[in-house]
Amino acid sequence: MAEPTIEQLQTLRDELRAEIREAHGVLKDLRSEIRTARELVPLLTDELFTTEVKKQVDALGAATEQAMDNVSEGILKKFDALADMLMGEDRQSRRKGQPSIPDLFKARATLDEADRE
């Protein structure tokens, strides 16, 4: 194999320099794209984070509202039971043979009236 001539070496050198310049240009473009990506990533993650937080807060709000409705319903049932008891409409006490609260008040009033006489 013969050694390359000076002209061939100069041509090869020029080709290599052109390829190096092209590689430097590609590297510069790549660095620019990386910089742009680094600027966009926080924006995208913030948006995704905000979306996920909103979704979770909405789910928590719905669960809280349902729990509040359940508790309110239970409280209203207890108040209704207490009202029935105070009005003498408590079926459970009647079944057990216990006098109603209005009947107790009437009996007490009758006793107080008898004591005054």
C-alpha positions as CSV (number, residue, x, y, z in Angstrom):
1,M,0.0,0.0,0.0
2,A,1.4,3.3,-1.0
3,E,1.5,6.3,1.2
4,P,-1.0,9.1,0.5
5,T,0.2,12.1,-1.3
6,I,0.3,15.5,0.3
7,E,-2.7,16.6,-1.8
8,Q,-4.7,13.6,-0.6
9,L,-3.7,14.4,3.0
10,Q,-4.7,18.1,2.6
11,T,-8.1,17.0,1.1
12,L,-8.6,14.6,3.9
13,R,-7.7,17.4,6.4
14,D,-10.2,19.8,4.8
15,E,-12.9,17.1,4.8
16,L,-12.3,16.4,8.5
17,R,-12.3,20.2,9.3
18,A,-15.7,20.5,7.5
19,E,-17.1,17.5,9.5
20,I,-15.8,19.0,12.8
21,R,-17.4,22.4,11.9
22,E,-20.7,20.5,11.2
23,A,-20.4,18.6,14.5
24,H,-19.8,21.8,16.4
25,G,-23.0,23.3,14.8
26,V,-25.0,20.2,15.7
27,L,-23.6,20.3,19.2
28,K,-24.6,24.0,19.5
29,D,-28.1,23.2,18.3
30,L,-28.3,20.3,20.7
31,R,-27.3,22.5,23.7
32,S,-29.9,25.0,22.7
33,E,-32.6,22.3,22.6
34,I,-31.5,21.0,26.0
35,R,-31.7,24.5,27.4
36,T,-35.2,24.9,26.0
37,A,-36.2,21.5,27.4
38,R,-34.9,22.5,30.8
39,E,-37.1,25.6,30.7
40,L,-40.2,23.7,29.6
41,V,-39.9,20.8,32.1
42,P,-40.7,22.9,35.2
43,L,-43.7,24.4,33.4
44,L,-45.0,21.0,32.3
45,T,-44.5,19.4,35.7
46,D,-46.1,22.4,37.4
47,E,-49.1,22.0,35.1
48,L,-49.3,18.3,35.7
49,F,-48.9,18.8,39.5
50,T,-51.6,21.4,39.6
51,T,-53.9,19.2,37.6
52,E,-53.3,16.2,39.9
53,V,-53.7,18.4,43.1
54,K,-57.0,19.8,41.7
55,K,-58.2,16.3,41.0
56,Q,-57.3,15.1,44.5
57,V,-58.9,18.1,46.1
58,D,-62.1,17.6,44.1
59,A,-62.2,14.0,45.2
60,L,-61.6,15.0,48.8
61,G,-64.4,17.6,48.5
62,A,-66.8,15.1,47.2
63,A,-66.0,12.6,49.9
64,T,-66.2,15.3,52.6
65,E,-69.6,16.4,51.3
66,Q,-70.9,12.8,51.3
67,A,-69.6,12.3,54.8
68,M,-71.3,15.6,55.9
69,D,-74.6,14.6,54.3
70,N,-74.4,11.2,56.1
71,V,-73.7,12.8,59.5
72,S,-76.4,15.5,59.0
73,E,-78.9,12.7,58.1
74,G,-78.0,10.9,61.3
75,I,-78.3,14.0,63.4
76,L,-81.7,14.8,61.9
77,K,-82.9,11.2,62.7
78,K,-81.8,11.7,66.3
79,F,-83.6,15.0,66.6
80,D,-86.7,13.5,65.1
81,A,-86.5,10.6,67.6
82,L,-86.1,13.2,70.4
83,A,-89.0,15.2,69.1
84,D,-91.2,12.1,69.0
85,M,-90.2,11.3,72.5
86,L,-91.0,14.8,73.7
87,M,-94.3,14.9,71.9
88,G,-95.4,11.5,73.2
89,E,-95.1,9.7,69.9
90,D,-92.2,7.5,70.8
91,R,-93.4,4.0,69.7
92,Q,-90.4,2.2,71.3
93,S,-91.2,3.5,74.8
94,R,-94.9,2.8,74.3
95,R,-94.1,-0.8,73.4
96,K,-92.0,-1.2,76.5
97,G,-95.0,0.1,78.6
98,Q,-93.2,3.3,79.6
99,P,-95.3,6.5,79.9
100,S,-94.7,9.3,77.5
101,I,-93.0,12.5,78.6
102,P,-96.2,14.5,78.2
103,D,-98.0,11.9,80.3
104,L,-95.3,12.2,83.0
105,F,-95.7,16.0,83.0
106,K,-99.5,15.7,83.3
107,A,-99.1,13.2,86.2
108,R,-96.6,15.6,87.9
109,A,-99.0,18.5,87.4
110,T,-101.8,16.5,88.9
111,L,-99.7,15.5,91.9
112,D,-98.6,19.1,92.4
113,E,-102.2,20.3,92.2
114,A,-103.2,17.6,94.8
115,D,-100.4,18.7,97.1
116,R,-101.6,22.3,97.0
117,E,-105.1,21.4,98.0
